[in-house]
């Protein structure tokens, strides 16, 4: 000890020549001599040696002999040799994805945490969501740290902890390393951990596994991610009342099955593309495959939630109609005179070539050939024709040749529709077999036991699955600026961070079988992958099928007409937390009440903005009329459909002549907007797009619904004001008689001004005989 004290005094004393500037050679020799003396005398005391050499970047740079036991005290002078077996150093998956790894310091004989992305090293286990120097360099999203509390997120420094007993005491607190085992309980990675009343609904994503053991004096939890733009209101309660219903027998989603479904659907799209090109020489009509999926699911009785497998008739009227409209060529919008001339010439040549290459009758060949030659002769002679002249000539040629061209192409187009359907049936069967085998491996039976359901009215609740979910595989998550990237087996789906937070909240409100959020990421991946598969791989393909109303319109609908439910939405584009959607298996965990055509409300106020598929809209109108006819409770549907008049759609015609129609508005084309169907992935400036067609807004209500949510002039003006926020206006024919049908010939008039504010009608007073929603555990 005397030798140690002498060396320490020698090392810390300034020396007799320190008051002068020492020459370079003399200084180096003196420092080398001090280092040698300290190395010989003070081996085992890293707190002193660190004054001369400190290396905390890698464990390989530490001196192998400078390892002390965590339980060593000041009277233990002999160092202990390092352990031969390295302790088990494991971390939760979410921390590994964030770049953290748990390392062992030979010098300090204790674990530390190192981030390979930021080169940050900490003694205490990091908490994800705190100040990230890459994505949040200014720490704007980090929670303020109380200076009076000991911050557990300190940088790793050599021998920074000393005992209170004195300067020579090097006693350290005992550090227990508990390896994570399959039986070790984990803390849910969720926006909020289930707890007693008062637990905040928002919490940091990815809590550490030892959160329960943290003392109350630990550093405060960081602030949760706050969305910069919100296009929903999940606090609005529902006023939709239904009869209690049993759980669905749909198979629970699984990433392996969903990946196979996406791959087979992509192959089916390629088959459709090749058939159109090889048989008809055209490209598939835009979004025709997506509309085929919608039209088939209206009739489909198969068990696959996505691909049609049991439909009658086999040939889809929607696909047949759209392909035939593009034969012999696809007609596009024309702006200039030369474009119109080229389009007329191209149509004439294509019609002649098709009629000559197909098995046409002599009369058809004669009519088409004569009209084509007459058109080409006119094109060669008349060079002063205007754009309108060319378009009139094209319309005349289509009327003369169109029926003959359609007759020779009919069998071929029907073959395309039939082949696509049968391939879809085969793919659906393969997916079902794969899903059944996966459940069998997990000892999960597909047989659904009949559950006891009481005959009572309840407020609507999310759809439940009768079959339990199998164990989920690992799904990775990381953030790139404001985009959440969810990856499974190399397949990555992306979603804006705002909408990722929305899915967290919907999952917390709706899911009952995963309180610890252990299956959240895999279900998010399946959800986004399903809608990505439905949209298609093309640029902006399918986004129109998921278009949503602007937020001010939803606010006006709720305030003036008590609307609290969307009949056609998804977890990605919904405004309310209660809605119907296309896929009950993967959407139910996020609040979906199932497909609307199988949803039978007794009371409530609803908004319906269906995908613009004629067969689906027609089935929707039939469902509306059945519900309004059977219910005596207040029931109201506010419907938004395209105003297609040439020719008019059956759905629009039926609603205009319905005895339940109380009012109708018309929103002119290019004077209103929709929210993009890809709003969960697009940029903020691409969120809205102009509607290229007019939109008809119809109020369908029974007598009780009309008495409660009557579309008065004041309420209609408030709805108009929601469009005028951005300079838009509505045209209105005025209220229809309360007894039923109004004239089909609508007298439009421009309504000016804004009415006085009317009290909100969004009350949730239950009708007579309504009981609260059933306990989820008993469903």
C-alpha positions in Angstrom: 0.0 0.0 0.0 2.9 2.3 0.7 4.2 1.7 -2.8 0.8 2.4 -4.2 0.4 5.7 -2.3 3.9 6.8 -3.4 3.2 6.1 -7.0 -0.1 7.9 -6.7 1.5 10.9 -5.2 4.2 10.9 -7.9 1.6 10.6 -10.7 -0.6 13.4 -9.3 2.1 15.8 -8.2 3.1 18.5 -10.7 6.8 17.9 -10.2 9.6 20.5 -9.8 9.8 21.4 -13.4 6.1 21.7 -14.2 6.2 25.5 -13.9 8.3 25.6 -17.0 7.6 24.4 -20.5 9.0 20.9 -20.7 10.9 19.8 -23.8 9.2 17.2 -26.0 11.6 14.4 -25.4 11.7 14.9 -21.6 7.9 15.1 -21.4 7.5 11.8 -23.3 10.0 10.0 -21.1 8.3 11.3 -17.9 4.9 10.2 -19.1 6.2 6.8 -20.1 7.9 6.3 -16.7 4.6 7.3 -14.9 2.7 4.8 -17.0 5.0 2.0 -16.2 5.0 2.7 -12.5 1.2 2.8 -12.5 0.9 -0.4 -14.5 3.1 -2.2 -12.0 1.7 -0.7 -8.8 -2.0 -0.2 -9.4 -3.0 -3.1 -11.5 -6.6 -3.9 -10.8 -7.6 -0.2 -10.2 -9.1 0.9 -13.6 -10.4 4.2 -12.0 -6.8 5.5 -11.9 -5.5 3.9 -15.1 -8.4 5.5 -17.0 -6.8 8.9 -16.4 -4.1 7.8 -18.9 -5.8 5.4 -21.3 -9.6 4.9 -21.7 -11.1 2.9 -24.4 -14.8 2.1 -24.2 -15.6 1.4 -27.9 -14.7 -2.3 -28.0 -14.3 -4.9 -25.4 -11.3 -6.3 -27.2 -9.3 -3.2 -26.2 -9.7 -3.8 -22.5 -6.8 -5.2 -20.5 -7.5 -8.9 -19.8 -6.3 -8.6 -16.2 -8.4 -5.6 -15.2 -11.5 -7.4 -14.3 -13.1 -7.1 -10.9 -15.9 -9.0 -9.3 -19.2 -7.0 -9.0 -19.2 -7.8 -5.3 -15.6 -6.7 -4.5 -15.0 -4.3 -1.7 -12.2 -1.9 -0.7 -10.3 -4.4 1.3 -10.1 -6.9 -1.5 -6.8 -6.1 -3.2 -6.4 -9.1 -5.4 -8.2 -8.9 -8.8 -10.2 -11.9 -10.0 -9.6 -13.6 -13.2 -12.2 -13.2 -15.9 -15.0 -15.9 -16.2 -14.4 -18.5 -18.8 -18.1 -18.6 -19.9 -19.6 -15.4 -21.2 -23.0 -14.6 -19.7 -26.1 -14.9 -21.9 -26.7 -11.4 -23.3 -30.1 -11.2 -25.0 -32.5 -8.3 -25.8 -36.1 -8.0 -26.9 -36.6 -8.1 -30.7 -37.8 -4.5 -30.9 -34.5 -3.3 -29.3 -32.4 -5.4 -31.7 -34.3 -3.9 -34.6 -33.5 -0.4 -33.3 -29.8 -1.3 -33.4 -29.1 -2.1 -29.8 -26.9 -5.0 -28.6 -25.9 -6.0 -25.1 -22.2 -6.3 -24.6 -19.9 -7.3 -21.8 -17.2 -5.0 -20.5 -14.2 -7.0 -19.3 -12.8 -3.9 -17.8 -15.8 -3.0 -15.7 -17.1 -6.6 -15.4 -20.7 -5.6 -16.1 -22.9 -5.4 -19.1 -23.5 -2.3 -21.2 -25.7 -1.5 -24.2 -24.3 -0.3 -27.6 -26.2 1.0 -30.6 -24.6 0.2 -33.9 -26.6 3.0 -35.7 -25.7 5.9 -33.4 -22.5 4.5 -31.8 -24.1 5.3 -28.5 -23.3 3.2 -25.4 -25.2 3.2 -22.1 -24.9 1.4 -18.8 -28.6 1.1 -18.2 -31.1 -0.6 -20.6 -32.2 1.9 -23.2 -35.9 2.8 -23.6 -37.1 3.0 -27.2 -38.8 6.1 -28.3 -36.6 8.6 -26.4 -34.4 11.1 -28.1 -33.1 9.5 -31.3 -30.2 11.5 -32.6 -30.9 10.3 -36.2 -34.6 10.8 -36.6 -35.0 13.6 -34.0 -31.6 15.4 -33.7 -33.2 18.3 -31.7 -35.0 16.0 -29.3 -38.4 17.6 -30.1 -40.2 14.3 -29.3 -38.3 13.5 -26.2 -39.8 13.9 -22.8 -38.3 16.5 -20.5 -36.0 14.9 -17.9 -36.2 16.0 -14.3 -32.7 17.2 -13.3 -33.4 16.1 -9.7 -33.8 12.5 -10.8 -31.0 10.1 -11.7 -31.1 9.7 -15.4 -30.7 6.0 -16.2 -29.7 6.8 -19.9 -26.2 8.0 -19.1 -23.3 7.4 -21.5 -21.0 4.5 -20.6 -17.9 5.8 -18.8 -15.1 3.9 -17.2 -15.5 3.6 -13.4 -18.0 6.3 -13.1 -19.7 4.8 -10.0 -17.9 5.1 -6.7 -19.0 4.3 -3.2 -19.9 7.0 -0.8 -17.4 5.6 1.8 -14.4 7.6 0.5 -12.1 8.3 -2.4 -10.4 4.9 -2.1 -13.6 2.8 -2.1 -14.3 1.1 -5.4 -17.4 -0.8 -4.3 -20.0 -1.2 -7.0 -23.6 -2.2 -6.8 -24.3 -5.8 -7.6 -25.6 -6.3 -11.2 -27.8 -9.3 -11.8 -28.0 -10.6 -15.4 -31.3 -12.4 -16.0 -31.3 -14.1 -19.4 -34.6 -14.0 -21.2 -36.3 -17.4 -21.4 -39.5 -18.6 -23.0 -41.2 -18.4 -19.6 -40.0 -14.9 -18.8 -43.0 -12.6 -18.9 -42.7 -9.8 -21.4 -44.2 -6.3 -21.4 -46.6 -5.6 -24.3 -45.2 -3.5 -27.1 -48.2 -1.2 -27.4 -49.2 2.4 -27.1 -50.4 1.7 -23.6 -50.1 -1.2 -21.2 -53.3 -2.5 -19.7 -53.5 -1.3 -16.2 -55.8 0.3 -13.6 -58.0 3.3 -14.3 -55.9 6.3 -15.0 -53.3 4.5 -17.1 -52.6 6.7 -20.2 -53.9 5.5 -23.5 -50.7 6.5 -25.2 -47.3 5.0 -24.3 -44.0 4.5 -25.9 -43.7 1.8 -28.5 -41.6 -1.1 -27.4 -41.2 -1.0 -23.6 -38.1 -2.8 -22.2 -38.6 -6.3 -20.8 -37.6 -5.3 -17.3 -40.1 -2.4 -17.1 -42.0 -3.9 -14.2 -38.9 -4.1 -12.1 -38.0 -0.4 -12.6 -38.2 1.6 -9.4 -40.5 4.6 -9.2 -37.6 6.9 -9.2 -36.5 5.9 -12.6 -36.4 8.4 -15.5 -39.9 9.5 -16.7 -41.3 7.8 -19.7 -40.7 9.6 -23.0 -43.5 11.4 -24.7 -45.4 9.3 -27.2 -45.4 10.0 -30.9 -47.9 12.7 -31.7 -49.4 12.6 -35.2 -48.8 15.8 -37.2 -52.1 15.5 -39.2 -55.2 13.6 -38.0 -57.9 12.6 -40.5 -60.1 10.7 -38.0 -62.0 11.1 -34.7 -61.9 7.9 -32.7 -63.6 9.4 -29.7 -67.1 9.5 -31.2 -69.3 6.7 -29.8 -71.6 4.7 -31.9 -75.4 5.0 -32.1 -75.7 1.9 -34.3 -77.8 -0.8 -32.7 -77.8 -4.4 -33.9 -79.0 -7.8 -32.7 -76.3 -9.8 -30.9 -74.6 -12.1 -33.3 -72.2 -15.0 -33.1 -68.4 -14.8 -33.9 -67.3 -15.3 -37.5 -66.0 -18.7 -38.7 -63.3 -17.0 -40.9 -59.8 -18.4 -40.4 -57.5 -16.1 -38.4 -54.8 -14.3 -40.5 -51.2 -15.4 -40.6 -48.3 -13.8 -42.4 -47.2 -17.0 -44.2 -50.7 -17.5 -45.6 -51.1 -13.8 -46.5 -47.8 -13.8 -48.3 -48.9 -16.8 -50.4 -52.2 -15.1 -51.2 -50.4 -12.0 -52.4 -48.1 -14.0 -54.6 -50.9 -16.0 -56.2 -53.0 -12.9 -56.7 -50.1 -11.2 -58.5 -49.9 -14.3 -60.8 -53.6 -14.1 -61.4 -53.2 -10.4 -62.5 -50.4 -11.4 -64.9 -52.7 -14.1 -66.4 -55.4 -11.5 -67.0 -52.9 -9.2 -68.6 -51.5 -11.9 -70.9 -55.0 -13.1 -71.9 -56.1 -9.6 -72.9 -52.9 -9.0 -74.9 -52.8 -12.3 -76.7 -56.5 -12.8 -77.5 -57.7 -9.2 -78.0 -54.5 -7.2 -78.5 -55.5 -4.7 -75.8 -54.3 -3.8 -72.3 -56.6 -4.7 -69.5 -59.0 -1.8 -68.6 -57.8 0.2 -65.7 -59.0 -1.1 -62.3 -61.1 -3.7 -64.1 -59.5 -6.6 -62.1 -60.2 -4.7 -58.9 -63.8 -4.2 -59.8 -64.1 -7.8 -60.8 -63.0 -8.8 -57.3 -65.7 -6.5 -55.8 -68.4 -7.7 -58.1 -67.5 -11.4 -57.5 -67.5 -11.0 -53.7 -71.1 -9.7 -53.9 -72.1 -13.2 -55.2 -69.3 -15.3 -53.8 -70.2 -18.0 -51.2 -66.6 -19.4 -51.0 -64.5 -19.4 -47.8 -61.5 -17.4 -49.0 -61.9 -13.7 -47.8 -60.2 -12.3 -51.0 -60.3 -14.5 -54.1 -63.7 -15.6 -55.5 -64.2 -19.3 -55.5 -67.9 -20.1 -55.6 -69.9 -17.7 -57.8 -72.9 -18.0 -60.1 -72.7 -17.1 -62.9 -69.2 -18.0 -63.7 -68.7 -15.2 -66.3 -68.5 -11.8 -64.6 -70.8 -9.2 -66.1 -68.4 -6.4 -64.9 -65.3 -7.9 -66.4 -67.1 -8.8 -69.7 -68.5 -5.3 -70.0 -65.3 -3.5 -69.4 -63.2 -5.6 -71.8 -65.8 -5.3 -74.5 -65.8 -1.5 -74.1 -62.1 -1.5 -75.1 -62.6 -3.6 -78.2 -61.2 -3.0 -80.8 -59.3 -0.2 -79.2 -59.5 1.8 -76.0 -61.0 5.3 -76.5 -59.4 8.0 -74.4 -60.2 11.6 -73.8 -59.3 13.9 -76.7 -58.0 17.5 -76.3 -56.7 18.4 -79.7 -57.8 18.0 -83.4 -54.9 15.9 -84.5 -55.5 13.4 -81.7 -59.1 13.0 -82.7 -58.0 12.4 -86.4 -55.5 9.7 -85.3 -58.0 8.0 -83.0 -60.6 7.8 -85.8 -58.1 6.3 -88.2 -56.9 3.8 -85.6 -60.4 2.6 -84.8 -61.2 2.1 -88.4 -58.1 0.0 -89.0 -58.6 -2.1 -85.9 -62.2 -2.8 -86.7 -61.4 -4.0 -90.2 -58.5 -6.2 -89.0 -60.6 -7.8 -86.3 -63.6 -8.6 -88.6 -61.2 -10.1 -91.2 -59.3 -12.3 -88.7 -62.4 -13.7 -86.8 -65.2 -16.0 -87.8 -67.7 -13.4 -88.9 -70.8 -13.7 -91.0 -70.7 -12.4 -94.6 -73.1 -9.6 -93.8 -70.9 -8.4 -90.9 -67.8 -8.4 -93.0 -69.6 -6.4 -95.7 -71.0 -3.7 -93.3 -67.8 -3.2 -91.4 -65.7 -3.2 -94.6 -67.9 -0.6 -96.3 -68.0 1.8 -93.3 -64.2 1.5 -92.7 -63.4 2.3 -96.4 -65.9 5.2 -96.4 -64.2 6.7 -93.2 -60.7 6.3 -94.6 -61.7 7.9 -97.9 -63.2 10.9 -95.9 -60.1 11.2 -93.9 -57.9 11.5 -97.0 -60.2 14.1 -98.7 -61.2 16.4 -95.9 -58.3 18.1 -94.2 -60.2 21.1 -92.8 -62.4 19.1 -90.4 -62.5 20.2 -86.7 -62.1 18.1 -83.6 -65.9 17.9 -83.3 -66.2 16.6 -86.8 -63.8 13.8 -86.2 -65.5 12.8 -82.9 -68.9 12.8 -84.6 -67.6 10.6 -87.4 -66.0 8.2 -84.8 -69.4 8.0 -82.9 -71.1 7.1 -86.2 -68.5 4.4 -87.0 -68.9 2.9 -83.6 -72.7 2.6 -84.0 -72.3 1.0 -87.4 -69.4 -1.4 -86.6 -69.7 -1.9 -82.9 -72.4 -4.6 -82.8 -70.6 -6.7 -85.5 -67.2 -6.3 -83.7 -68.8 -7.3 -80.4 -70.4 -10.4 -81.9 -67.1 -11.8 -83.2 -65.3 -11.0 -79.9 -68.0 -12.3 -77.5 -66.8 -15.9 -77.3 -63.2 -14.8 -76.8 -64.0 -12.3 -74.0 -66.2 -14.9 -72.2 -63.3 -17.3 -72.4 -61.1 -14.7 -70.6 -63.6 -14.2 -67.8 -64.1 -17.9 -67.4 -60.5 -18.8 -67.3 -59.7 -16.1 -64.7 -62.4 -17.3 -62.5 -61.3 -21.0 -62.6 -57.7 -20.0 -61.9 -59.0 -18.0 -58.9 -60.9 -21.1 -57.6 -57.7 -23.2 -57.9 -55.6 -20.5 -56.0 -58.3 -20.2 -53.3 -58.2 -23.9 -52.8 -54.4 -24.0 -52.5 -54.5 -21.1 -50.0 -57.2 -22.9 -47.9 -55.1 -26.1 -47.8 -52.0 -24.2 -46.7 -54.0 -22.4 -44.0 -55.6 -25.6 -42.7 -52.2 -27.4 -42.6 -50.8 -24.5 -40.5 -53.7 -24.7 -38.0 -53.3 -28.4 -37.8 -49.6 -28.1 -36.9 -50.7 -25.8 -34.0 -53.4 -28.3 -32.9 -56.2 -25.7 -33.7 -59.4 -27.2 -35.0 -61.4 -25.5 -37.8 -64.7 -26.7 -36.3 -66.6 -23.9 -34.8 -68.7 -24.7 -31.8 -72.1 -23.0 -31.6 -72.1 -20.2 -29.2 -75.0 -19.1 -27.1 -76.4 -15.8 -28.4 -79.2 -14.0 -26.7 -82.0 -12.4 -28.7 -81.4 -8.9 -27.6 -80.4 -5.5 -29.1 -76.9 -4.2 -28.4 -74.7 -1.4 -29.6 -72.6 -2.6 -32.5 -69.2 -4.1 -31.5 -66.2 -5.3 -33.6 -66.4 -8.6 -35.4 -64.9 -11.5 -33.4 -63.3 -14.7 -34.8 -64.4 -18.1 -33.4 -61.2 -19.9 -34.3 -58.2 -18.9 -32.1 -55.1 -17.4 -33.7 -52.0 -19.6 -34.1 -48.6 -18.4 -32.9 -47.3 -15.6 -35.0 -43.8 -15.5 -36.6 -41.4 -12.7 -36.1 -42.2 -9.4 -37.9 -39.7 -6.6 -37.9 -40.4 -2.9 -37.5 -38.3 0.2 -38.0 -39.0 3.8 -38.8 -37.6 5.9 -41.7 -38.4 9.5 -40.8 -42.2 9.6 -40.7 -42.7 6.1 -42.3 -43.2 2.9 -40.4 -41.6 -0.1 -42.3 -43.0 -3.5 -41.3 -41.0 -6.5 -42.8 -41.7 -10.2 -42.9 -39.4 -12.6 -44.8 -38.0 -9.8 -47.0 -41.5 -8.5 -47.9 -41.8 -4.9 -46.5 -44.9 -2.9 -46.3 -44.9 0.8 -45.5 -47.4 3.1 -43.8 -47.2 6.7 -42.6 -46.4 7.0 -38.9 -49.6 8.9 -38.3 -51.6 5.9 -39.6 -49.5 3.5 -37.7 -50.4 5.3 -34.5 -54.1 5.1 -35.6 -53.8 1.3 -36.0 -52.4 1.1 -32.5 -55.4 2.9 -31.1 -57.9 0.9 -33.1 -56.2 -2.3 -32.0 -56.4 -1.3 -28.4 -60.1 -0.3 -28.7 -61.1 -3.4 -30.6 -58.9 -6.4 -30.0 -59.7 -8.7 -27.1 -57.4 -11.7 -27.6 -54.1 -9.9 -27.5 -53.9 -7.6 -24.5 -50.1 -7.7 -24.6 -49.8 -6.7 -28.3 -47.7 -9.7 -29.0 -49.5 -10.3 -32.3 -49.9 -6.7 -33.3 -47.1 -6.4 -35.8 -48.0 -9.6 -37.6 -51.6 -8.5 -37.9 -50.6 -5.0 -39.1 -48.4 -6.6 -41.8 -51.3 -8.9 -42.9 -53.7 -5.9 -43.0 -51.5 -3.7 -45.1 -50.5 -6.5 -47.4 -54.1 -7.4 -48.0 -55.0 -3.9 -49.1 -51.8 -3.6 -51.1 -52.7 -6.8 -52.9 -56.2 -5.5 -53.6 -55.0 -2.2 -55.0 -52.5 -3.7 -57.4 -49.0 -2.9 -58.3 -49.7 -0.1 -60.8 -49.1 3.6 -60.0 -52.3 4.9 -58.3 -54.0 1.7 -59.2 -57.0 0.9 -57.0 -56.8 4.0 -54.9 -60.1 5.3 -56.2 -61.9 2.3 -54.7 -60.8 3.5 -51.2 -61.5 7.2 -51.7 -63.0 8.9 -48.6 -64.9 12.1 -47.9 -63.1 15.2 -46.7 -62.8 15.6 -42.9 -65.1 18.7 -42.7 -67.9 16.7 -44.4 -67.6 14.0 -41.8 -67.7 16.6 -39.1 -70.9 18.1 -40.5 -72.5 14.7 -41.0 -71.9 13.8 -37.4 -73.0 17.2 -36.0 -76.1 17.7 -38.1 -77.3 14.2 -38.8 -75.9 12.1 -35.9 -73.7 10.0 -38.3 -71.3 7.8 -36.3 -70.8 4.8 -38.6 -69.3 4.2 -42.1 -70.8 1.5 -44.2 -67.8 1.1 -46.6 -64.4 1.9 -45.1 -61.3 0.2 -43.8 -59.0 0.6 -40.8 -56.7 2.7 -43.0 -59.2 5.3 -44.3 -62.0 5.3 -41.7 -63.0 8.5 -39.9 -64.9 6.8 -37.0 -63.7 3.8 -35.0 -66.9 1.9 -36.0 -67.2 0.9 -39.7 -67.8 -2.0 -42.1 -65.1 -3.2 -44.4 -64.4 -5.9 -46.9 -62.2 -8.3 -44.9 -63.6 -9.6 -41.6 -60.6 -11.8 -40.9 -57.9 -9.1 -40.7 -60.0 -6.0 -40.2 -62.0 -7.1 -37.2 -59.0 -6.7 -34.9 -59.0 -3.0 -35.8 -62.7 -2.2 -35.3 -64.4 -3.5 -38.4 -68.0 -4.8 -38.0 -67.6 -7.0 -41.1 -68.9 -6.6 -44.7 -71.9 -4.3 -44.9 -74.0 -6.7 -46.9 -74.0 -9.1 -43.9 -74.4 -6.3 -41.4 -78.0 -5.7 -40.2 -78.4 -2.6 -38.0 -81.8 -1.9 -36.4 -81.1 1.7 -35.5 -78.6 4.4 -36.1 -77.3 7.1 -38.6 -74.9 5.9 -41.3 -72.7 7.2 -44.0 -72.3 5.1 -47.2 -69.7 5.9 -49.8 -69.3 2.6 -51.6 -66.6 1.7 -54.1 -67.8 2.7 -57.6 -68.8 -0.8 -58.8 -72.3 -1.0 -60.3 -73.1 -4.5 -59.0 -72.0 -3.6 -55.5 -74.0 -0.4 -55.4 -77.1 -2.2 -56.7 -76.8 -4.8 -53.9 -76.2 -2.0 -51.4 -79.5 -0.3 -52.4 -81.4 -3.6 -52.0 -79.9 -4.0 -48.5 -80.9 -0.4 -47.6 -84.5 -0.9 -48.6 -84.7 -4.2 -46.7 -83.3 -2.7 -43.5 -85.5 0.4 -43.7 -88.6 -1.7 -44.4 -88.0 -4.0 -41.4 -87.0 -1.5 -38.7 -89.4 0.8 -36.8 -86.5 2.4 -34.9 -84.8 5.6 -36.2 -82.7 4.5 -39.1 -80.9 6.8 -41.6 -78.5 6.3 -44.5 -76.7 9.2 -46.2 -75.4 7.8 -49.5 -72.7 9.3 -51.8 -72.6 7.8 -55.3 -71.3 9.0 -58.6 -73.8 10.8 -60.7 -73.5 8.7 -63.9 -76.3 9.7 -66.3 -75.1 8.4 -69.6 -76.4 5.8 -69.1 -77.7 6.1 -65.5 -76.7 3.4 -63.1 -79.4 1.1 -61.7 -78.5 2.0 -58.1 -78.9 5.8 -58.6 -82.2 5.3 -60.5 -83.6 3.0 -57.8 -82.6 5.4 -54.9 -84.1 8.4 -56.7 -87.4 6.6 -57.1 -87.3 5.0 -53.6 -90.1 5.8 -51.2 -87.5 6.2 -48.5 -85.7 9.1 -50.2 -86.1 12.3 -48.2 -83.6 14.6 -49.9 -81.0 14.8 -52.6 -78.0 17.0 -53.3 -75.7 17.2 -56.3 -72.0 18.0 -56.0 -70.8 19.2 -59.4 -67.7 17.7 -61.0 -64.4 19.3 -60.4 -65.9 21.3 -57.5 -65.3 18.8 -54.8 -62.6 16.4 -53.7 -62.0 13.0 -52.2 -59.3 11.8 -49.9 -57.0 9.4 -51.7 -57.3 5.7 -51.1 -53.6 5.6 -50.6 -53.7 8.2 -47.9 -51.9 5.9 -45.5 -48.8 5.9 -47.8 -49.0 9.1 -49.9 -47.5 12.5 -49.2 -49.5 15.1 -47.6 -49.8 17.2 -50.7 -51.2 14.2 -52.5 -53.9 13.5 -49.9 -56.8 15.0 -51.9 -57.8 14.7 -55.6 -60.5 16.4 -57.7 -63.6 14.3 -58.6 -63.9 14.2 -62.3 -67.6 13.4 -62.1 -70.6 14.7 -60.1 -71.5 13.1 -56.8 -75.2 12.5 -55.8 -75.9 12.7 -52.1 -79.2 11.0 -51.1 -80.9 10.7 -47.8 -82.7 7.4 -47.3 -84.6 7.3 -44.0 -87.6 5.5 -42.5 -90.3 7.5 -40.7 -88.6 7.4 -37.3 -85.2 8.3 -38.8 -86.8 11.2 -40.8 -88.3 12.5 -37.6 -85.0 12.4 -35.7 -82.6 13.4 -38.4 -84.7 15.4 -40.9 -82.6 17.1 -43.7 -83.9 20.5 -43.0 -82.7 23.6 -44.9 -80.5 24.7 -42.0 -78.8 21.3 -41.7 -78.3 21.0 -45.4 -76.7 24.5 -45.4 -74.3 23.3 -42.7 -73.4 20.4 -44.9 -72.9 22.8 -47.8 -70.7 24.9 -45.5 -68.4 21.9 -45.0 -67.7 22.0 -48.8 -67.4 25.8 -48.8 -64.5 25.7 -46.4 -62.3 25.2 -49.4 -64.5 27.3 -51.7 -66.8 24.5 -52.8 -70.5 24.6 -53.2 -73.4 22.2 -53.5 -76.5 22.3 -55.7 -79.7 21.1 -54.1 -83.1 20.3 -55.5 -84.7 21.1 -52.1 -86.3 18.6 -49.6 -88.4 15.9 -51.0 -91.9 15.2 -49.7 -91.9 13.2 -46.5 -94.2 10.6 -47.9 -91.7 9.2 -50.5 -90.8 9.6 -54.1 -89.8 12.8 -55.7 -89.5 13.6 -59.3 -86.6 12.2 -61.2 -86.2 15.5 -63.0 -84.3 17.4 -60.4 -84.6 21.2 -60.3 -81.2 22.5 -59.2 -80.7 25.8 -57.6 -77.6 27.4 -56.1 -78.0 28.0 -52.3 -76.0 30.9 -50.9 -75.1 31.9 -47.4 -74.6 29.9 -44.2 -77.3 29.1 -41.7 -77.1 29.6 -38.0 -75.5 26.8 -35.9 -78.0 24.1 -35.0 -77.6 21.9 -32.0 -75.8 18.6 -32.5 -77.9 15.5 -33.0 -75.1 13.0 -32.5 -76.7 11.7 -29.3 -76.3 8.0 -28.4 -79.6 7.6 -26.5 -80.5 3.9 -26.9 -83.9 3.1 -28.4 -86.3 1.1 -26.4 -85.2 -2.4 -25.6 -81.5 -1.8 -26.2 -79.0 -3.2 -23.8 -75.3 -2.4 -23.6 -72.9 -4.3 -25.8 -72.2 -7.9 -24.7 -69.1 -8.6 -22.6 -66.3 -9.5 -25.2 -65.2 -12.4 -23.0 -68.6 -14.0 -23.4 -68.7 -13.8 -27.2 
